[in-house]
Amino acid sequence: MGKETGVVLPDNWVIIRRISDIKNEEKDDFNQIGIQISVYVAKTEKLACIYLANQIKGNFTYGITTYNNLKSTGTKLIPDETHENIGHYLIDKIKLSTLNNLFSNHKNDRLKKFKANLTQENLNKAGINLNLNTLLSLFEKYEINTLNRVCGFLAQCAHESGNFKFKEENLNYSANALLAAFPKYFKSIDEAKGYERNPEKIASKIYANCMGNGDEASKDGYKYRGRGFIQLTGKNNYEDFAKSIGKSIDETLEYCLSDEGALESALYFWKRENLNELCDKDDIKTMTKKINGGFNGLEDRESKHKKLRIIFA
C-alpha cells in the first residue's frame, strides 16, 4: 500500500470506474455481495474533471462524485498509491445498487453545475462564436442535455467546420487534388483539368445519380452540395430535413448557410444517426466513423472534446 494523499478527504472529488470496467464473471458478486473496485481522489473538482477528460479513450466509463456522498453510504476508502494530484484508492465490497445510487444522487447537482457553466463567456473561451440562446434552444429540441452530449457534439462540429467558420463544402479543387480525392470519377489529369477550380462542375459530377440527385447535367450535385456544420449533402437528405423543420427545400438550402441553420442541420443529422447514445458512452471513435466514414482527424476531435469537458464541467 502506498501513502495516503495529504489532503482532507471530505473536500475531495472521487472518480469511480463504473460497471463497464467490471469483468463479466464478477458481475453476479457485484450485484449480491459487492466487490472491490478502484477509485481516484482529486484535490479539486477541476483536477477531477481534467483527469476524467483524460480517461475518455478505451472501453471504460468513469463517473464523478464527492467523498461526502461516498462516505454517506458507509463505504470506506483504502489508500493504495499516490501520483501527482490524484490519489488511488480501493473500495472494498461495494454493491452495484450502492454504486448506482451514488451517481444517481449526485446527477442533479452535476447537471445544475454543468448548465450554469454553459455560458457565452465559456463558449467564447472555447472558440465557439455562436449565440448562446440559439444554442440552448436547439440543444433542448434535440436533447443535447448532458456534459457528454454537449462536448461530443461541439467537438465533432468544431473539427468538421474549422471551429464553426465554414458552413459550406469547399469544392475548389486543383486537377491533382481531384485525382487524389476522387479517383473513381477522374481517371486522368486531362479529364481533371476540365473540372479544376470549378465547384459547380465538380459537385455536379461527383454527386450525380446518388442521394436522390439527378445526373450530372441536372446540376443537382451542386445544388445539394454539403452545407451546415456537419455537411448535409444530397437531395434526399435536404428534403427530409426540410420536412422535419417545416420549410420548403429552397428555404432549407438558404437556412443551412446561417449560423442557426448550420447548427440545426448538424443536430438533425446527430439525432437521426443516434449519436447521443455514443456520447453517453464517450465513444468518440465510433462517433467519428459515423460522421466521417473513417477516422480522419480523430486526434483533433479527441483533443477538442477534452478541452470542452474542462471548460464546461
C-alpha positions as YAML, in Angstrom:
chain: A
units: angstrom
residues:
- id: 1
  name: MET
  ca: [0.00, 0.00, 0.00]
- id: 2
  name: GLY
  ca: [1.23, 3.49, -0.81]
- id: 3
  name: LYS
  ca: [0.85, 6.60, 1.24]
- id: 4
  name: GLU
  ca: [-2.46, 8.41, 1.55]
- id: 5
  name: THR
  ca: [-2.72, 11.83, -0.06]
- id: 6
  name: GLY
  ca: [-2.11, 14.71, 2.30]
- id: 7
  name: VAL
  ca: [-5.46, 16.38, 1.67]
- id: 8
  name: VAL
  ca: [-8.66, 16.34, 3.71]
- id: 9
  name: LEU
  ca: [-10.87, 13.79, 2.01]
- id: 10
  name: PRO
  ca: [-14.33, 15.29, 2.74]
- id: 11
  name: ASP
  ca: [-13.43, 18.23, 0.50]
- id: 12
  name: ASN
  ca: [-12.29, 15.99, -2.34]
- id: 13
  name: TRP
  ca: [-13.82, 14.67, -5.53]
- id: 14
  name: VAL
  ca: [-13.91, 10.96, -6.20]
- id: 15
  name: ILE
  ca: [-13.67, 9.46, -9.69]
- id: 16
  name: ILE
  ca: [-15.12, 5.97, -9.83]
- id: 17
  name: ARG
  ca: [-14.77, 3.36, -12.52]
- id: 18
  name: ARG
  ca: [-18.26, 2.26, -13.45]
- id: 19
  name: ILE
  ca: [-19.60, -1.23, -14.10]
- id: 20
  name: SER
  ca: [-18.29, -1.32, -17.69]
- id: 21
  name: ASP
  ca: [-14.87, -1.79, -16.10]
- id: 22
  name: ILE
  ca: [-16.02, -4.87, -14.17]
- id: 23
  name: LYS
  ca: [-15.33, -8.32, -15.61]
- id: 24
  name: ASN
  ca: [-18.39, -10.33, -16.63]
- id: 25
  name: GLU
  ca: [-17.57, -13.15, -14.22]
- id: 26
  name: GLU
  ca: [-17.58, -10.67, -11.33]
- id: 27
  name: LYS
  ca: [-20.98, -9.11, -12.00]
- id: 28
  name: ASP
  ca: [-23.04, -11.61, -10.01]
- id: 29
  name: ASP
  ca: [-20.87, -10.98, -6.96]
- id: 30
  name: PHE
  ca: [-21.11, -7.26, -7.65]
- id: 31
  name: ASN
  ca: [-24.91, -7.42, -7.52]
- id: 32
  name: GLN
  ca: [-25.11, -9.68, -4.45]
- id: 33
  name: ILE
  ca: [-22.26, -9.12, -2.01]
- id: 34
  name: GLY
  ca: [-20.24, -6.36, -3.64]
- id: 35
  name: ILE
  ca: [-16.69, -6.41, -4.96]
- id: 36
  name: GLN
  ca: [-13.55, -4.33, -4.61]
- id: 37
  name: ILE
  ca: [-13.15, -1.57, -7.22]
- id: 38
  name: SER
  ca: [-10.68, 1.24, -7.87]
- id: 39
  name: VAL
  ca: [-11.33, 4.93, -7.34]
- id: 40
  name: TYR
  ca: [-9.23, 8.04, -7.70]
- id: 41
  name: VAL
  ca: [-9.38, 11.05, -5.42]
- id: 42
  name: ALA
  ca: [-8.57, 14.56, -6.65]
- id: 43
  name: LYS
  ca: [-7.94, 17.67, -4.55]
- id: 44
  name: THR
  ca: [-10.42, 19.78, -6.51]
- id: 45
  name: GLU
  ca: [-13.33, 19.25, -8.87]
- id: 46
  name: LYS
  ca: [-11.29, 20.90, -11.63]
- id: 47
  name: LEU
  ca: [-8.49, 18.36, -11.23]
- id: 48
  name: ALA
  ca: [-11.05, 15.56, -11.15]
- id: 49
  name: CYS
  ca: [-12.58, 16.79, -14.42]
- id: 50
  name: ILE
  ca: [-9.16, 17.07, -16.06]
- id: 51
  name: TYR
  ca: [-8.39, 13.51, -15.03]
- id: 52
  name: LEU
  ca: [-11.83, 12.41, -16.19]
- id: 53
  name: ALA
  ca: [-11.23, 14.03, -19.60]
- id: 54
  name: ASN
  ca: [-8.02, 12.03, -19.95]
- id: 55
  name: GLN
  ca: [-9.89, 8.75, -19.38]
- id: 56
  name: ILE
  ca: [-12.32, 9.01, -22.30]
- id: 57
  name: LYS
  ca: [-10.34, 6.63, -24.51]
- id: 58
  name: GLY
  ca: [-10.91, 2.92, -24.42]
- id: 59
  name: ASN
  ca: [-13.90, 0.96, -23.18]
- id: 60
  name: PHE
  ca: [-14.04, 2.22, -19.58]
- id: 61
  name: THR
  ca: [-16.76, 4.52, -18.34]
- id: 62
  name: TYR
  ca: [-15.99, 6.84, -15.44]
- id: 63
  name: GLY
  ca: [-18.13, 8.94, -13.18]
- id: 64
  name: ILE
  ca: [-17.56, 11.61, -10.57]
- id: 65
  name: THR
  ca: [-18.99, 12.27, -7.12]
- id: 66
  name: THR
  ca: [-17.86, 13.75, -3.79]
- id: 67
  name: TYR
  ca: [-16.20, 11.99, -0.91]
- id: 68
  name: ASN
  ca: [-19.05, 13.02, 1.39]
- id: 69
  name: ASN
  ca: [-21.54, 11.26, -0.91]
- id: 70
  name: LEU
  ca: [-19.37, 8.15, -0.82]
- id: 71
  name: LYS
  ca: [-18.99, 8.35, 2.95]
- id: 72
  name: SER
  ca: [-22.77, 8.61, 3.40]
- id: 73
  name: THR
  ca: [-23.10, 5.04, 2.09]
- id: 74
  name: GLY
  ca: [-20.90, 3.71, 4.90]
- id: 75
  name: THR
  ca: [-18.18, 2.87, 2.39]
- id: 76
  name: LYS
  ca: [-14.54, 3.28, 3.37]
- id: 77
  name: LEU
  ca: [-11.59, 4.15, 1.13]
- id: 78
  name: ILE
  ca: [-8.41, 2.09, 1.39]
- id: 79
  name: PRO
  ca: [-5.34, 4.10, 0.28]
- id: 80
  name: ASP
  ca: [-3.26, 2.39, -2.39]
- id: 81
  name: GLU
  ca: [-0.88, 4.85, -4.08]
- id: 82
  name: THR
  ca: [-0.48, 8.50, -4.95]
- id: 83
  name: HIS
  ca: [0.73, 10.12, -8.16]
- id: 84
  name: GLU
  ca: [0.82, 13.88, -8.69]
- id: 85
  name: ASN
  ca: [-2.53, 15.41, -7.66]
- id: 86
  name: ILE
  ca: [-4.52, 12.19, -7.90]
- id: 87
  name: GLY
  ca: [-4.64, 9.54, -5.18]
- id: 88
  name: HIS
  ca: [-5.55, 5.95, -5.97]
- id: 89
  name: TYR
  ca: [-7.80, 4.12, -3.50]
- id: 90
  name: LEU
  ca: [-9.74, 0.90, -3.29]
- id: 91
  name: ILE
  ca: [-13.36, 0.47, -2.19]
- id: 92
  name: ASP
  ca: [-13.95, -2.87, -0.51]
- id: 93
  name: LYS
  ca: [-17.17, -4.84, -1.11]
- id: 94
  name: ILE
  ca: [-19.36, -2.12, -2.61]
- id: 95
  name: LYS
  ca: [-22.62, -3.34, -4.15]
- id: 96
  name: LEU
  ca: [-23.87, -2.35, -7.58]
- id: 97
  name: SER
  ca: [-27.03, -0.81, -6.13]
- id: 98
  name: THR
  ca: [-24.94, 1.37, -3.79]
- id: 99
  name: LEU
  ca: [-22.71, 2.48, -6.64]
- id: 100
  name: ASN
  ca: [-25.68, 3.35, -8.84]
- id: 101
  name: ASN
  ca: [-27.26, 5.35, -6.01]
- id: 102
  name: LEU
  ca: [-24.05, 7.33, -5.62]
- id: 103
  name: PHE
  ca: [-24.21, 8.55, -9.17]
- id: 104
  name: SER
  ca: [-27.97, 8.96, -9.18]
- id: 105
  name: ASN
  ca: [-27.88, 11.15, -6.06]
- id: 106
  name: HIS
  ca: [-25.12, 13.30, -7.49]
- id: 107
  name: LYS
  ca: [-26.54, 13.59, -11.02]
- id: 108
  name: ASN
  ca: [-28.87, 16.55, -10.42]
- id: 109
  name: ASP
  ca: [-26.20, 18.64, -8.71]
- id: 110
  name: ARG
  ca: [-23.74, 17.93, -11.52]
- id: 111
  name: LEU
  ca: [-26.38, 18.77, -14.14]
- id: 112
  name: LYS
  ca: [-27.16, 22.10, -12.48]
- id: 113
  name: LYS
  ca: [-23.48, 22.99, -12.32]
- id: 114
  name: PHE
  ca: [-22.90, 21.96, -15.92]
- id: 115
  name: LYS
  ca: [-25.83, 24.09, -17.13]
- id: 116
  name: ALA
  ca: [-24.54, 27.02, -15.10]
- id: 117
  name: ASN
  ca: [-21.19, 26.67, -16.87]
- id: 118
  name: LEU
  ca: [-22.74, 26.68, -20.35]
- id: 119
  name: THR
  ca: [-22.35, 30.46, -20.74]
- id: 120
  name: GLN
  ca: [-21.50, 32.84, -23.56]
- id: 121
  name: GLU
  ca: [-18.20, 33.56, -21.84]
- id: 122
  name: ASN
  ca: [-17.26, 29.87, -21.79]
- id: 123
  name: LEU
  ca: [-18.38, 29.45, -25.40]
- id: 124
  name: ASN
  ca: [-16.05, 32.29, -26.34]
- id: 125
  name: LYS
  ca: [-13.27, 30.72, -24.28]
- id: 126
  name: ALA
  ca: [-13.76, 27.53, -26.27]
- id: 127
  name: GLY
  ca: [-13.52, 29.49, -29.54]
- id: 128
  name: ILE
  ca: [-17.18, 28.87, -30.39]
- id: 129
  name: ASN
  ca: [-18.64, 32.04, -31.91]
- id: 130
  name: LEU
  ca: [-22.30, 31.09, -31.64]
- id: 131
  name: ASN
  ca: [-25.22, 32.76, -29.88]
- id: 132
  name: LEU
  ca: [-25.86, 31.08, -26.53]
- id: 133
  name: ASN
  ca: [-29.67, 31.45, -26.65]
- id: 134
  name: THR
  ca: [-29.86, 29.88, -30.11]
- id: 135
  name: LEU
  ca: [-27.60, 27.07, -28.96]
- id: 136
  name: LEU
  ca: [-29.61, 26.37, -25.80]
- id: 137
  name: SER
  ca: [-32.93, 26.42, -27.66]
- id: 138
  name: LEU
  ca: [-31.76, 23.93, -30.27]
- id: 139
  name: PHE
  ca: [-29.96, 21.78, -27.71]
- id: 140
  name: GLU
  ca: [-33.23, 21.39, -25.84]
- id: 141
  name: LYS
  ca: [-35.06, 20.46, -29.06]
- id: 142
  name: TYR
  ca: [-32.53, 17.78, -29.97]
- id: 143
  name: GLU
  ca: [-31.84, 16.51, -26.42]
- id: 144
  name: ILE
  ca: [-28.25, 17.69, -26.13]
- id: 145
  name: ASN
  ca: [-28.70, 17.88, -22.38]
- id: 146
  name: THR
  ca: [-25.64, 16.39, -20.65]
- id: 147
  name: LEU
  ca: [-21.97, 17.31, -20.47]
- id: 148
  name: ASN
  ca: [-21.02, 14.31, -22.60]
- id: 149
  name: ARG
  ca: [-23.54, 15.19, -25.30]
- id: 150
  name: VAL
  ca: [-22.64, 18.88, -25.45]
- id: 151
  name: CYS
  ca: [-18.91, 18.19, -25.60]
- id: 152
  name: GLY
  ca: [-19.31, 15.36, -28.10]
- id: 153
  name: PHE
  ca: [-21.48, 17.40, -30.44]
- id: 154
  name: LEU
  ca: [-19.46, 20.62, -30.25]
- id: 155
  name: ALA
  ca: [-16.10, 18.84, -30.61]
- id: 156
  name: GLN
  ca: [-17.20, 17.00, -33.75]
- id: 157
  name: CYS
  ca: [-18.78, 20.10, -35.29]
- id: 158
  name: ALA
  ca: [-15.70, 22.20, -34.47]
- id: 159
  name: HIS
  ca: [-13.49, 19.75, -36.34]
- id: 160
  name: GLU
  ca: [-15.83, 19.41, -39.31]
- id: 161
  name: SER
  ca: [-16.36, 23.16, -39.73]
- id: 162
  name: GLY
  ca: [-12.95, 24.63, -38.93]
- id: 163
  name: ASN
  ca: [-14.13, 25.81, -35.50]
- id: 164
  name: PHE
  ca: [-17.55, 26.86, -36.81]
- id: 165
  name: LYS
  ca: [-16.12, 29.08, -39.58]
- id: 166
  name: PHE
  ca: [-17.28, 27.07, -42.60]
- id: 167
  name: LYS
  ca: [-20.92, 26.37, -43.39]
- id: 168
  name: GLU
  ca: [-20.50, 25.18, -46.97]
- id: 169
  name: GLU
  ca: [-18.46, 22.46, -48.64]
- id: 170
  name: ASN
  ca: [-15.21, 23.64, -50.22]
- id: 171
  name: LEU
  ca: [-15.09, 22.18, -53.74]
- id: 172
  name: ASN
  ca: [-12.37, 24.40, -55.19]
- id: 173
  name: TYR
  ca: [-10.03, 21.54, -56.15]
- id: 174
  name: SER
  ca: [-6.98, 21.61, -58.40]
- id: 175
  name: ALA
  ca: [-6.63, 18.88, -61.04]
- id: 176
  name: ASN
  ca: [-4.11, 16.95, -58.95]
- id: 177
  name: ALA
  ca: [-6.33, 17.21, -55.86]
- id: 178
  name: LEU
  ca: [-9.28, 15.84, -57.85]
- id: 179
  name: LEU
  ca: [-7.24, 12.82, -58.92]
- id: 180
  name: ALA
  ca: [-6.22, 12.19, -55.30]
- id: 181
  name: ALA
  ca: [-9.63, 12.80, -53.69]
- id: 182
  name: PHE
  ca: [-11.96, 11.36, -56.35]
- id: 183
  name: PRO
  ca: [-10.13, 8.71, -58.38]
- id: 184
  name: LYS
  ca: [-13.46, 6.99, -59.02]
- id: 185
  name: TYR
  ca: [-14.65, 9.99, -61.07]
- id: 186
  name: PHE
  ca: [-11.41, 11.34, -62.57]
- id: 187
  name: LYS
  ca: [-9.23, 8.84, -64.41]
- id: 188
  name: SER
  ca: [-6.65, 11.15, -65.95]
- id: 189
  name: ILE
  ca: [-5.06, 14.54, -65.39]
- id: 190
  name: ASP
  ca: [-6.56, 15.80, -68.65]
- id: 191
  name: GLU
  ca: [-10.06, 14.88, -67.51]
- id: 192
  name: ALA
  ca: [-9.48, 16.51, -64.14]
- id: 193
  name: LYS
  ca: [-8.21, 19.72, -65.76]
- id: 194
  name: GLY
  ca: [-11.61, 20.13, -67.38]
- id: 195
  name: TYR
  ca: [-13.12, 20.46, -63.90]
- id: 196
  name: GLU
  ca: [-10.42, 22.02, -61.73]
- id: 197
  name: ARG
  ca: [-11.32, 25.17, -59.76]
- id: 198
  name: ASN
  ca: [-14.94, 24.86, -60.87]
- id: 199
  name: PRO
  ca: [-17.02, 23.85, -57.81]
- id: 200
  name: GLU
  ca: [-20.28, 23.69, -59.75]
- id: 201
  name: LYS
  ca: [-18.92, 21.24, -62.32]
- id: 202
  name: ILE
  ca: [-17.11, 19.19, -59.68]
- id: 203
  name: ALA
  ca: [-20.12, 18.79, -57.39]
- id: 204
  name: SER
  ca: [-22.44, 18.07, -60.31]
- id: 205
  name: LYS
  ca: [-20.18, 15.18, -61.34]
- id: 206
  name: ILE
  ca: [-19.19, 13.58, -58.02]
- id: 207
  name: TYR
  ca: [-22.71, 13.75, -56.52]
- id: 208
  name: ALA
  ca: [-24.60, 12.74, -59.68]
- id: 209
  name: ASN
  ca: [-27.10, 9.86, -59.55]
- id: 210
  name: CYS
  ca: [-26.90, 9.35, -55.79]
- id: 211
  name: MET
  ca: [-28.72, 10.51, -52.63]
- id: 212
  name: GLY
  ca: [-31.75, 11.38, -54.77]
- id: 213
  name: ASN
  ca: [-29.76, 13.64, -57.12]
- id: 214
  name: GLY
  ca: [-30.25, 13.62, -60.88]
- id: 215
  name: ASP
  ca: [-27.49, 13.13, -63.44]
- id: 216
  name: GLU
  ca: [-24.53, 15.44, -63.96]
- id: 217
  name: ALA
  ca: [-26.41, 17.62, -66.44]
- id: 218
  name: SER
  ca: [-29.14, 18.33, -63.85]
- id: 219
  name: LYS
  ca: [-26.55, 20.01, -61.59]
- id: 220
  name: ASP
  ca: [-28.35, 18.57, -58.57]
- id: 221
  name: GLY
  ca: [-24.97, 17.62, -57.16]
- id: 222
  name: TYR
  ca: [-24.07, 21.27, -56.86]
- id: 223
  name: LYS
  ca: [-27.50, 22.41, -55.71]
- id: 224
  name: TYR
  ca: [-27.50, 19.84, -52.94]
- id: 225
  name: ARG
  ca: [-23.81, 20.08, -52.01]
- id: 226
  name: GLY
  ca: [-22.69, 19.96, -48.39]
- id: 227
  name: ARG
  ca: [-23.96, 22.69, -46.06]
- id: 228
  name: GLY
  ca: [-24.04, 23.13, -42.30]
- id: 229
  name: PHE
  ca: [-21.54, 22.41, -39.52]
- id: 230
  name: ILE
  ca: [-21.76, 18.68, -40.31]
- id: 231
  name: GLN
  ca: [-22.32, 19.00, -44.03]
- id: 232
  name: LEU
  ca: [-25.75, 17.78, -45.06]
- id: 233
  name: THR
  ca: [-25.46, 16.52, -48.64]
- id: 234
  name: GLY
  ca: [-27.84, 15.17, -51.29]
- id: 235
  name: LYS
  ca: [-31.42, 15.92, -52.33]
- id: 236
  name: ASN
  ca: [-32.99, 13.19, -50.18]
- id: 237
  name: ASN
  ca: [-31.27, 14.43, -47.04]
- id: 238
  name: TYR
  ca: [-32.29, 18.05, -47.67]
- id: 239
  name: GLU
  ca: [-35.88, 17.03, -48.36]
- id: 240
  name: ASP
  ca: [-36.06, 15.03, -45.12]
- id: 241
  name: PHE
  ca: [-34.52, 17.87, -43.12]
- id: 242
  name: ALA
  ca: [-36.85, 20.44, -44.75]
- id: 243
  name: LYS
  ca: [-39.87, 18.33, -43.83]
- id: 244
  name: SER
  ca: [-38.69, 17.99, -40.23]
- id: 245
  name: ILE
  ca: [-38.45, 21.79, -39.75]
- id: 246
  name: GLY
  ca: [-41.48, 22.79, -41.84]
- id: 247
  name: LYS
  ca: [-39.61, 24.66, -44.57]
- id: 248
  name: SER
  ca: [-39.51, 24.39, -48.36]
- id: 249
  name: ILE
  ca: [-36.43, 22.86, -49.95]
- id: 250
  name: ASP
  ca: [-35.17, 26.21, -51.22]
- id: 251
  name: GLU
  ca: [-35.75, 27.85, -47.83]
- id: 252
  name: THR
  ca: [-33.82, 25.00, -46.23]
- id: 253
  name: LEU
  ca: [-30.84, 25.36, -48.56]
- id: 254
  name: GLU
  ca: [-30.60, 29.04, -47.59]
- id: 255
  name: TYR
  ca: [-31.25, 28.31, -43.90]
- id: 256
  name: CYS
  ca: [-28.31, 25.91, -43.74]
- id: 257
  name: LEU
  ca: [-25.93, 28.78, -44.55]
- id: 258
  name: SER
  ca: [-26.98, 30.75, -41.46]
- id: 259
  name: ASP
  ca: [-25.48, 30.04, -38.02]
- id: 260
  name: GLU
  ca: [-28.80, 28.72, -36.75]
- id: 261
  name: GLY
  ca: [-29.45, 26.58, -39.81]
- id: 262
  name: ALA
  ca: [-25.89, 25.24, -39.93]
- id: 263
  name: LEU
  ca: [-26.30, 24.26, -36.29]
- id: 264
  name: GLU
  ca: [-29.77, 22.73, -36.67]
- id: 265
  name: SER
  ca: [-28.86, 20.74, -39.77]
- id: 266
  name: ALA
  ca: [-25.97, 19.23, -37.80]
- id: 267
  name: LEU
  ca: [-28.29, 18.48, -34.88]
- id: 268
  name: TYR
  ca: [-30.80, 16.86, -37.25]
- id: 269
  name: PHE
  ca: [-28.05, 14.57, -38.55]
- id: 270
  name: TRP
  ca: [-26.89, 13.93, -34.97]
- id: 271
  name: LYS
  ca: [-30.35, 12.81, -33.85]
- id: 272
  name: ARG
  ca: [-31.01, 10.77, -36.97]
- id: 273
  name: GLU
  ca: [-27.78, 8.82, -36.50]
- id: 274
  name: ASN
  ca: [-28.38, 8.27, -32.75]
- id: 275
  name: LEU
  ca: [-25.08, 9.91, -31.85]
- id: 276
  name: ASN
  ca: [-26.29, 10.87, -28.37]
- id: 277
  name: GLU
  ca: [-26.06, 7.20, -27.49]
- id: 278
  name: LEU
  ca: [-22.38, 7.19, -28.42]
- id: 279
  name: CYS
  ca: [-21.85, 10.41, -26.44]
- id: 280
  name: ASP
  ca: [-23.30, 8.73, -23.38]
- id: 281
  name: LYS
  ca: [-20.62, 6.05, -23.77]
- id: 282
  name: ASP
  ca: [-17.83, 8.57, -24.53]
- id: 283
  name: ASP
  ca: [-17.23, 6.57, -27.71]
- id: 284
  name: ILE
  ca: [-15.51, 9.24, -29.80]
- id: 285
  name: LYS
  ca: [-14.00, 6.76, -32.24]
- id: 286
  name: THR
  ca: [-17.33, 5.25, -33.36]
- id: 287
  name: MET
  ca: [-18.88, 8.73, -33.35]
- id: 288
  name: THR
  ca: [-16.14, 9.90, -35.72]
- id: 289
  name: LYS
  ca: [-16.63, 6.95, -38.07]
- id: 290
  name: LYS
  ca: [-20.38, 7.65, -38.34]
- id: 291
  name: ILE
  ca: [-19.71, 11.28, -39.23]
- id: 292
  name: ASN
  ca: [-16.55, 10.97, -41.30]
- id: 293
  name: GLY
  ca: [-16.86, 7.46, -42.71]
- id: 294
  name: GLY
  ca: [-13.41, 6.77, -41.24]
- id: 295
  name: PHE
  ca: [-11.18, 8.17, -38.53]
- id: 296
  name: ASN
  ca: [-9.78, 11.29, -40.18]
- id: 297
  name: GLY
  ca: [-8.86, 13.90, -37.60]
- id: 298
  name: LEU
  ca: [-9.56, 11.60, -34.65]
- id: 299
  name: GLU
  ca: [-6.75, 13.06, -32.55]
- id: 300
  name: ASP
  ca: [-8.02, 16.61, -33.08]
- id: 301
  name: ARG
  ca: [-11.59, 15.57, -32.26]
- id: 302
  name: GLU
  ca: [-10.42, 13.93, -29.02]
- id: 303
  name: SER
  ca: [-8.33, 16.98, -28.13]
- id: 304
  name: LYS
  ca: [-11.28, 19.32, -28.67]
- id: 305
  name: HIS
  ca: [-13.54, 17.04, -26.62]
- id: 306
  name: LYS
  ca: [-11.07, 17.06, -23.72]
- id: 307
  name: LYS
  ca: [-10.76, 20.86, -23.79]
- id: 308
  name: LEU
  ca: [-14.54, 21.34, -23.80]
- id: 309
  name: ARG
  ca: [-15.03, 18.97, -20.88]
- id: 310
  name: ILE
  ca: [-12.61, 21.04, -18.81]
- id: 311
  name: ILE
  ca: [-14.31, 24.32, -19.75]
- id: 312
  name: PHE
  ca: [-17.93, 23.24, -19.25]
- id: 313
  name: ALA
  ca: [-17.59, 20.77, -16.36]
...
